[in-house]
Each structure stands twice: as structure tokens, then as C-alpha cells.
């Protein structure tokens, strides 16, 4: 088995050739299918994490408001004439 030298390595990205183009070229000429697996974009994961966090925060705030309103309406039901209400009657 021979060792690779610096002349054997061709820097594709530096020349502007993407992995998809190279895989398509190889498949056209040799009928060998190459699957390209690229890592997910870190910016997309970061944005999805922020969106998920905001959704969980809004859901929690809505649940607190609903349960507080329910508790206040229960208190109003027990104490006739209690002047305050929030969401529910």
C-alpha cells in the first residue's frame, strides 16, 4: 500500500467544486452512486433552539395565566361579591 503525498490530494473546495458536483460526475462516468452526508448548519440549529425556547416560555406563561384566572374565578364563586376578575367569570 502506498502512502499519499501532497501531490495526490486535490483540494476541491478551494477550487470551487462541491461534493455534490463531484459525486454526480463520478456517477455519470462509473455508475457508482456516492451518498453525500453533510453536517447540519449550526445557525439553523441555533435558531430552532431559540424558537423552541420562546414557544415553551409562551406556553408556560399562558398556562400560568389560565390557572390563575381559574383560581380567581373559583374564589369569586365561593365569595359572592368579590370585585376582581381576570379572564373567566
N, C-alpha and C positions, 0 to 999 in steps of 0.2 A: 504494500500500500504506500503510495507516495504522499508526501507532505505537500500542503498547499503553500504557495508563495504569494507575495503581494501582487504578482502579475496574474495570478489565477482568479483573483477576486475582482468583480466588476461592481462598482457602486451604482446601483440602479436609481436610487432616489436622487443622488447628486446629478444624474444625467436627465432627470425628469421622466423616467419610466416608472409607472406604478406597477404594483404586484398584479393587479387585475389584467393590465395590458400584457405583461409577460406570461401569465397563465393562459390567456386567450391565444397568444402566439404559439406557445408550446402545444396547446390542444389542437390548433389548426394543422400543425405540421406532423405531430406524432400520435394523435388520437389518445393522448394521455390526459386525463382530467385531473386538475390540481385544484383543491379546495383552499381558498384563502380565508384565514380567520384573523380578523383584525380586532384589536382591543377596543373596548367601548371608550367613547370620548369622556374624559374627566369632567369637562364643562357641562355635558349633558347630565351626568350623574349628580353633580353639584346642584344644578338647577332642580332636578327631580327631588333631591333631598330637601331643598328649601320649600318647594311646593307641598311636599308631603308634611313637612313640619307645620306650615301655615294652615293646611287643612285640618290637622289634628288639633291645633290651637283653636281654630274657629269652632270645631265640633265641640270641644270641651267648654268653651265659653257659652255656646248655645245650650248645652246640657245644664250648666250651672244656672243660667237664666230661667230655663223652663222649670227646673226643680225648685228654685227659689220662688217663682211665681206660684207653683202648685202648693208649696208650703204656706205661702201668704194667703192663698185662697182658702186653704184648709183652716187657717187661723181665723179668717173672716167668717167662715161657715160656723165655727164654734162660738166666736164672739160677735154677736149681732151688733151692728153699728160701728164696727171698726172702719175708720175712714180711708185707709190706704189700700190700694190695689196696684198690681204691676202688669200682668198680662191677662190672667184669667179672672173671671168673675166668680 
